[in-house]
Structures are given as structure tokens and as C-alpha cells.
């Protein structure tokens, strides 16, 4: 696991979104890291949920072909 205190706001948000997307696509090993990054984000920067921005739930292989997903 990465030291979350060393990450910038954008890096932490990106990791939280990436891991939550994996969890939502059925990767059972992604739930733990998603929670860790989301909790670290809330602790450092306030309330924000990742699930609300993950509207594109196509398979990860399809998303990888289109390039890296970016949060807004």
C-alpha cells in the first residue's frame, strides 16, 4: 500500500476512483484498497464520494482501450 499522506489531492483522488471502479467491476481484491484511499481522501480533504462520479461502468478492458479515465 502507498503512503497516502505523501500523495497530492489529485493523486489520492485518482487512486480512490481507480480502485473503486475495479471493485464495482467485480474485483474482490479491490474493495480494501478502495476503502483505504477513499477514507484517506475524506480524512485529509473533506467529504467526497467516488461512487457518484463513476458513471461509466463498461468493462475495464474497454476503458483501457480508450485511454486513462480522468476524474472531474
Secondary structure, DSSP 4 states (H G I P E B T S, - for coil): ---GGGS-HHHHHHHHHHHHHHHHTT-TTHHHHHHHHHHHHHHHH----SGGG----S-HHHHHHT------
